[in-house]
Amino acid sequence: MTYQNIDLQFTQLDIERRIGKIYDAAIASNSAVALWRLPGGAQPQAVVDFNDPVQFAPVNFLERRPAFIFAPFVSEPPGAAFQLQADLWFDGERLQVHRPNGSPVRAARSAHFFAMLTTKDQAAARGWYCADAVRNHAATESEFIALVRKAIDFIRTSGIAKVVVSRTVPVPLPPHFDPVRTFLSLCMRYPHAFVSLTAIPNVGTWLGATPEVLLTLDNDGLTTMALAGTQQRPADLPLEQVKWGRKEIVEQEMVADYVRTFFASTGVADVEEHGPQTVAAGSVVHLQTLFRVNLPEAKRLALANRVLDELHPTSAVCGMPKQKALAFILAHEGYDRSFYSGFLGPVHIQNRSSLYVNLRCMRLGVDQAHLYVGAGITTDSDPAAEWRETALKAETMLAVLGAEEKVAD
């Protein structure tokens, strides 16, 4: 795809105003927009898609189409995702545009977008898209503990190794809530996370700061990750000195072995493995093992397709064996995960693709944020401890909302 650089005096604005003007113009033109900041990255990036509706289809890396991918936990057809085509791409400094053609709606949205982009800053409150009705029961502490006990019983009677259960936490939005400023606050608080703000008409608006890589692609190879085990980050203790219990070590090894089995099934040789090591994610720490393989481009892209088809949803957010764990989740969790524990990120932008599992995230409602948190359950799980683990994970999003979780029993 060929892009044209455009100069709208953006370099004279600070990053908050640049990102804010792109987001506001997208919302005003009823266009889909995604903002993101890569782990360790200096500047946020953005894409805007003028399609109506945004394409929802399985991802195919071999098409080499620049886009931002936003996939649910489960979808129909399997593996399908919203694909925000990069009609406009902001690389952190400059705006680059691929002028849409063919559809009158796309042309009209594009014209409206650029008209809004060149207007003076508005004093009106910043808006966002809200989803249609979502099955969103928020489990109480006693309900979640009962779910964990049911999961443990299922593991023992079925013989499966692990199932991941989750819950949602509704939190009132603070007065004058601003999604762009919250996104930038997440970027500042969590420099080593993938931070995102995704807004799609008739789908909704999500914010997140996730630590978990699904896959990354560069000019040489593919990298994926096994991430599991959670505890509160010990104060004043180097990460390499953090101690882990048996339950967390076994859980992380299950996930890592699942990834090893996947690579063995593909016939790919010379897989590099690094870890497990302790990594920080906000106020908590996890155990992480990285896997990397170097391949020629066509084989690399074909392997990326297999990662999406066979590893998603990952054992870190679903369980193993995957199909039995997924059946338990859909039957007993009691709410719709929607895009929580799906995957998201840019593909074929700057010759890189970076997809992450959608953890530490929230969906924006009219006057509430709905936070999503989960815990991996094994036969060694303590139900009360699993509730506390989800409360720890919620702190990532609660911190930027200036809120604390209120638990009713």
C-alpha positions as CSV (number, residue, x, y, z in Angstrom):
1,M,0.0,0.0,0.0
2,T,1.4,3.4,-1.0
3,Y,1.1,6.2,1.5
4,Q,1.4,10.0,1.0
5,N,2.8,12.2,3.7
6,I,0.6,15.1,4.6
7,D,1.6,18.2,6.6
8,L,-1.1,19.7,8.8
9,Q,1.4,21.5,11.1
10,F,1.2,18.4,13.4
11,T,4.9,18.7,14.3
12,Q,4.0,22.0,16.0
13,L,1.6,20.3,18.4
14,D,2.5,18.2,21.5
15,I,1.7,14.5,21.3
16,E,-1.5,14.7,23.4
17,R,-3.0,17.3,21.0
18,R,-1.9,15.3,17.9
19,I,-3.3,12.1,19.2
20,G,-6.4,13.9,20.5
21,K,-7.1,15.5,17.1
22,I,-6.9,12.2,15.3
23,Y,-9.2,10.5,17.7
24,D,-11.7,13.3,17.8
25,A,-11.8,13.6,14.0
26,A,-12.4,9.8,13.7
27,I,-15.2,9.9,16.2
28,A,-16.8,12.9,14.5
29,S,-16.7,11.2,11.1
30,N,-18.0,7.9,12.7
31,S,-14.8,6.1,11.7
32,A,-12.9,3.3,13.4
33,V,-9.7,4.4,15.2
34,A,-7.0,2.6,17.1
35,L,-4.2,4.2,19.2
36,W,-1.3,2.1,20.5
37,R,2.1,2.3,22.1
38,L,4.5,-0.6,21.7
39,P,6.4,-1.9,24.8
40,G,9.3,0.4,25.4
41,G,8.2,2.6,22.5
42,A,8.7,6.4,22.6
43,Q,5.6,7.6,20.8
44,P,2.0,6.4,20.3
45,Q,0.8,5.5,16.8
46,A,-2.6,5.4,15.3
47,V,-4.6,4.1,12.3
48,V,-8.0,5.3,11.1
49,D,-10.3,3.1,8.9
50,F,-13.0,4.8,6.8
51,N,-14.8,1.5,5.9
52,D,-18.5,1.0,6.7
53,P,-18.5,-1.5,8.3
54,V,-15.0,-2.4,9.4
55,Q,-14.0,-5.7,7.8
56,F,-14.6,-8.7,10.1
57,A,-12.8,-11.8,8.8
58,P,-10.0,-14.3,9.6
59,V,-6.5,-12.7,9.6
60,N,-4.2,-13.8,6.8
61,F,-0.6,-12.5,7.2
62,L,0.2,-13.6,3.6
63,E,-2.0,-10.7,2.3
64,R,0.6,-8.3,3.7
65,R,-2.1,-5.6,4.3
66,P,-1.3,-2.8,6.9
67,A,-4.0,-2.9,9.6
68,F,-4.8,-2.9,13.3
69,I,-6.3,-6.2,14.4
70,F,-9.0,-6.4,17.1
71,A,-10.2,-10.0,17.8
72,P,-12.7,-11.4,20.4
73,F,-12.1,-14.3,22.7
74,V,-14.3,-16.5,20.5
75,S,-15.7,-15.6,17.1
76,E,-17.8,-16.8,14.2
77,P,-16.3,-17.7,11.8
78,P,-13.5,-19.1,14.0
79,G,-10.5,-16.8,14.1
80,A,-12.3,-13.8,12.7
81,A,-11.2,-10.3,13.8
82,F,-12.0,-6.7,13.1
83,Q,-9.3,-5.5,10.7
84,L,-8.9,-1.7,10.8
85,Q,-7.3,-0.9,7.5
86,A,-4.7,1.8,7.7
87,D,-6.3,4.3,5.5
88,L,-4.6,6.9,7.7
89,W,-1.5,6.0,9.7
90,F,0.2,8.3,12.3
91,D,3.7,7.0,12.9
92,G,4.3,9.1,16.0
93,E,5.5,12.2,14.1
94,R,3.8,12.4,10.7
95,L,0.4,11.7,9.2
96,Q,0.5,9.3,6.2
97,V,-2.6,8.7,4.2
98,H,-3.8,6.2,1.6
99,R,-6.8,7.9,-0.1
100,P,-9.8,5.6,-0.1
101,N,-11.6,5.0,-3.4
102,G,-14.6,3.1,-4.7
103,S,-17.1,3.5,-1.9
104,P,-19.0,6.8,-1.6
105,V,-19.3,6.2,2.2
106,R,-15.5,5.8,2.6
107,A,-14.9,9.0,0.5
108,A,-17.5,10.9,2.6
109,R,-16.0,9.7,5.9
110,S,-12.5,10.6,4.7
111,A,-13.6,14.2,3.7
112,H,-15.4,14.7,7.0
113,F,-12.4,13.4,8.9
114,F,-9.9,15.8,7.3
115,A,-12.4,18.7,7.7
116,M,-12.6,18.0,11.4
117,L,-8.8,17.4,11.7
118,T,-8.1,20.9,10.4
119,T,-10.5,22.7,12.7
120,K,-9.5,24.4,15.9
121,D,-9.5,22.4,19.1
122,Q,-13.0,22.0,20.4
123,A,-14.0,22.6,24.1
124,A,-16.7,19.9,24.0
125,A,-16.3,16.8,26.1
126,R,-14.5,13.9,24.3
127,G,-16.8,11.0,23.2
128,W,-16.5,7.3,22.5
129,Y,-18.5,4.5,20.9
130,C,-20.5,2.2,23.2
131,A,-21.4,-1.4,22.4
132,D,-24.8,-2.8,22.0
133,A,-26.2,-4.8,24.9
134,V,-23.5,-7.1,26.3
135,R,-24.1,-10.0,28.8
136,N,-22.1,-8.5,31.6
137,H,-22.9,-10.0,35.0
138,A,-20.3,-9.0,37.6
139,A,-19.7,-11.9,39.9
140,T,-19.5,-11.2,43.6
141,E,-16.6,-12.6,45.7
142,S,-18.8,-15.6,46.8
143,E,-20.0,-16.2,43.2
144,F,-16.4,-16.1,41.9
145,I,-15.1,-18.4,44.6
146,A,-18.0,-20.9,43.8
147,L,-16.9,-20.7,40.2
148,V,-13.3,-21.5,41.1
149,R,-14.4,-24.5,43.2
150,K,-16.5,-25.7,40.3
151,A,-13.5,-25.4,38.0
152,I,-11.3,-27.4,40.5
153,D,-14.0,-30.1,40.6
154,F,-14.1,-30.2,36.8
155,I,-10.3,-30.5,36.6
156,R,-10.3,-33.4,39.0
157,T,-13.2,-35.3,37.4
158,S,-12.3,-34.6,33.7
159,G,-8.5,-35.0,34.1
160,I,-7.7,-31.7,32.3
161,A,-4.7,-29.8,33.4
162,K,-6.0,-26.2,33.8
163,V,-8.9,-23.9,33.1
164,V,-8.9,-20.1,33.3
165,V,-11.9,-18.4,34.8
166,S,-12.6,-14.6,34.8
167,R,-14.9,-11.9,35.9
168,T,-15.9,-8.4,35.1
169,V,-15.7,-5.4,37.5
170,P,-18.0,-2.4,36.8
171,V,-16.5,0.9,38.0
172,P,-18.2,4.4,37.6
173,L,-16.3,6.6,35.2
174,P,-14.9,9.7,36.9
175,P,-16.3,13.1,36.1
176,H,-15.0,14.5,32.8
177,F,-13.5,11.2,31.8
178,D,-11.3,11.5,28.7
179,P,-10.3,8.2,26.9
180,V,-7.3,9.8,25.2
181,R,-5.8,11.2,28.4
182,T,-6.4,7.8,30.1
183,F,-4.6,6.1,27.2
184,L,-1.6,8.5,27.6
185,S,-1.7,7.9,31.4
186,L,-1.5,4.2,30.8
187,C,1.5,4.8,28.5
188,M,3.3,6.7,31.3
189,R,2.4,4.2,34.1
190,Y,3.2,1.0,32.1
191,P,6.2,1.6,29.8
192,H,6.8,-2.1,29.2
193,A,3.2,-3.0,28.3
194,F,1.3,-2.8,25.0
195,V,-1.1,0.1,25.6
196,S,-4.1,0.6,23.3
197,L,-7.3,2.5,22.8
198,T,-9.6,0.9,20.2
199,A,-12.9,2.5,19.1
200,I,-15.1,0.9,16.4
201,P,-18.7,2.2,15.5
202,N,-21.4,-0.3,16.7
203,V,-18.7,-2.4,18.4
204,G,-17.5,-0.3,21.3
205,T,-14.4,1.3,22.8
206,W,-11.7,-0.5,24.8
207,L,-8.6,0.6,26.7
208,G,-5.8,-1.7,27.9
209,A,-2.2,-2.2,29.0
210,T,-1.3,-5.9,28.4
211,P,2.0,-7.7,29.2
212,E,1.4,-10.8,27.0
213,V,2.7,-11.3,23.5
214,L,0.7,-13.5,21.2
215,L,3.2,-13.1,18.3
216,T,5.6,-10.6,16.9
217,L,7.1,-10.7,13.4
218,D,10.1,-8.8,12.1
219,N,12.3,-9.1,9.0
220,D,13.9,-12.3,10.3
221,G,11.7,-14.3,12.6
222,L,8.6,-14.9,14.8
223,T,8.5,-14.6,18.5
224,T,5.8,-15.8,20.9
225,M,5.5,-16.1,24.7
226,A,4.3,-18.4,27.5
227,L,3.1,-16.2,30.4
228,A,1.5,-17.4,33.6
229,G,1.7,-17.2,37.4
230,T,0.9,-14.0,39.2
231,Q,1.8,-12.4,42.5
232,Q,2.0,-8.9,43.9
233,R,5.3,-7.3,43.1
234,P,7.5,-7.4,46.2
235,A,8.6,-3.9,47.3
236,D,12.3,-3.1,47.0
237,L,13.2,-6.6,45.7
238,P,15.0,-7.1,42.3
239,L,12.9,-9.2,39.9
240,E,15.5,-12.0,39.7
241,Q,15.1,-12.5,43.5
242,V,11.3,-13.0,43.4
243,K,10.3,-16.4,44.8
244,W,7.5,-18.5,43.3
245,G,5.3,-21.2,44.8
246,R,4.7,-24.7,43.3
247,K,1.3,-23.8,41.9
248,E,2.6,-20.8,39.8
249,I,5.7,-22.7,38.6
250,V,3.6,-25.7,37.5
251,E,1.1,-23.4,35.8
252,Q,3.8,-21.6,33.9
253,E,5.4,-24.8,32.8
254,M,2.1,-26.1,31.5
255,V,1.8,-23.0,29.2
256,A,5.4,-23.3,28.1
257,D,5.0,-27.0,27.3
258,Y,1.9,-26.2,25.3
259,V,3.9,-23.8,23.1
260,R,6.7,-26.4,22.7
261,T,4.1,-28.9,21.5
262,F,2.8,-26.5,19.0
263,F,6.2,-25.8,17.5
264,A,6.9,-29.6,17.4
265,S,3.6,-30.1,15.5
266,T,4.7,-27.6,12.8
267,G,8.0,-29.3,12.1
268,V,9.9,-26.1,12.8
269,A,13.4,-26.7,14.0
270,D,15.9,-24.6,15.9
271,V,13.4,-22.9,18.2
272,E,15.2,-20.6,20.6
273,E,13.8,-20.6,24.2
274,H,14.6,-18.0,26.9
275,G,13.2,-18.3,30.4
276,P,11.4,-18.7,32.6
277,Q,12.1,-15.3,34.1
278,T,10.2,-12.9,36.3
279,V,8.7,-9.9,34.6
280,A,6.8,-7.0,36.0
281,A,3.3,-5.8,34.8
282,G,2.2,-2.9,36.8
283,S,1.7,-3.9,40.5
284,V,2.1,-7.6,39.8
285,V,4.8,-9.9,38.4
286,H,4.5,-13.0,36.2
287,L,6.7,-15.9,34.9
288,Q,7.6,-15.6,31.2
289,T,9.3,-17.8,28.7
290,L,10.0,-16.4,25.2
291,F,10.2,-18.6,22.0
292,R,11.7,-17.4,18.8
293,V,12.3,-19.0,15.4
294,N,14.0,-17.5,12.3
295,L,12.4,-18.3,8.9
296,P,12.2,-17.0,5.3
297,E,9.3,-14.5,4.8
298,A,6.7,-16.8,3.2
299,K,7.3,-19.6,5.8
300,R,7.3,-16.9,8.6
301,L,3.9,-15.5,7.5
302,A,2.4,-19.0,7.1
303,L,3.6,-19.9,10.6
304,A,2.0,-16.7,12.0
305,N,-1.3,-17.8,10.5
306,R,-1.0,-21.2,12.3
307,V,-0.2,-19.4,15.6
308,L,-3.6,-17.6,15.3
309,D,-5.4,-20.7,14.3
310,E,-3.9,-23.1,16.8
311,L,-2.7,-21.1,19.8
312,H,-5.6,-18.7,20.2
313,P,-7.2,-18.6,22.7
314,T,-3.9,-19.4,24.5
315,S,-3.7,-21.8,27.4
316,A,-2.8,-18.7,29.5
317,V,-6.4,-17.3,29.1
318,C,-8.4,-20.5,28.3
319,G,-6.8,-23.6,29.7
320,M,-5.6,-27.0,28.5
321,P,-6.7,-29.1,26.7
322,K,-8.1,-26.0,25.0
323,Q,-11.5,-27.3,23.7
324,K,-12.5,-28.9,27.0
325,A,-11.5,-25.8,29.0
326,L,-13.3,-23.5,26.5
327,A,-16.5,-25.6,26.8
328,F,-16.3,-25.2,30.6
329,I,-15.8,-21.4,30.3
330,L,-18.7,-20.9,27.9
331,A,-21.0,-23.0,30.1
332,H,-20.2,-21.7,33.5
333,E,-18.5,-18.3,33.5
334,G,-21.8,-16.5,33.3
335,Y,-21.0,-13.5,31.2
336,D,-19.7,-12.5,27.7
337,R,-15.9,-12.0,27.6
338,S,-16.3,-10.1,24.3
339,F,-12.8,-8.8,23.4
340,Y,-11.2,-9.6,26.8
341,S,-8.6,-12.4,26.2
342,G,-8.8,-11.9,22.5
343,F,-5.9,-10.4,20.6
344,L,-5.0,-7.0,19.1
345,G,-2.2,-5.0,17.5
346,P,-0.7,-3.7,14.3
347,V,0.2,-5.9,11.4
348,H,2.4,-5.1,8.4
349,I,3.2,-1.6,9.7
350,Q,6.8,-0.5,9.5
351,N,7.7,-4.1,8.3
352,R,6.6,-5.5,11.7
353,S,3.6,-7.2,13.2
354,S,2.9,-7.2,16.9
355,L,-0.2,-9.0,18.3
356,Y,-0.9,-9.1,22.0
357,V,-3.4,-11.0,24.2
358,N,-6.0,-8.4,25.4
359,L,-5.4,-8.5,29.2
360,R,-5.6,-5.7,31.8
361,C,-8.3,-4.1,29.8
362,M,-11.7,-2.3,30.1
363,R,-14.7,-1.6,27.9
364,L,-16.2,1.8,28.1
365,G,-20.0,2.1,28.7
366,V,-22.0,5.3,28.9
367,D,-21.1,6.1,32.5
368,Q,-19.2,3.0,33.6
369,A,-16.0,1.2,32.8
370,H,-16.2,-2.6,32.7
371,L,-12.8,-4.1,33.8
372,Y,-11.9,-7.8,33.0
373,V,-9.6,-10.0,35.0
374,G,-9.0,-13.8,35.3
375,A,-7.0,-16.5,37.0
376,G,-5.6,-19.8,36.0
377,I,-7.1,-22.7,38.0
378,T,-5.3,-26.0,38.6
379,T,-5.8,-28.7,41.2
380,D,-3.5,-26.7,43.6
381,S,-5.7,-23.6,43.4
382,D,-7.0,-21.9,46.6
383,P,-10.3,-20.2,45.7
384,A,-9.9,-17.3,48.0
385,A,-6.3,-16.7,46.7
386,E,-7.6,-16.7,43.1
387,W,-10.1,-14.0,44.0
388,R,-7.3,-11.9,45.5
389,E,-5.2,-12.5,42.3
390,T,-8.0,-11.1,40.1
391,A,-8.2,-8.1,42.5
392,L,-4.5,-7.5,42.1
393,K,-4.8,-7.6,38.3
394,A,-7.7,-5.1,38.4
395,E,-5.4,-2.5,39.9
396,T,-3.8,-1.8,36.6
397,M,-7.0,-0.3,35.2
398,L,-8.3,1.0,38.6
399,A,-5.2,3.1,39.0
400,V,-5.9,5.3,36.0
401,L,-9.6,5.7,37.0
402,G,-8.6,6.8,40.5
403,A,-10.9,4.1,41.9
404,E,-10.8,1.1,44.2
405,E,-12.8,-2.1,43.7
406,K,-15.9,-2.2,45.9
407,V,-16.9,-5.8,46.6
408,A,-20.4,-6.8,47.6
409,D,-21.1,-10.3,48.9
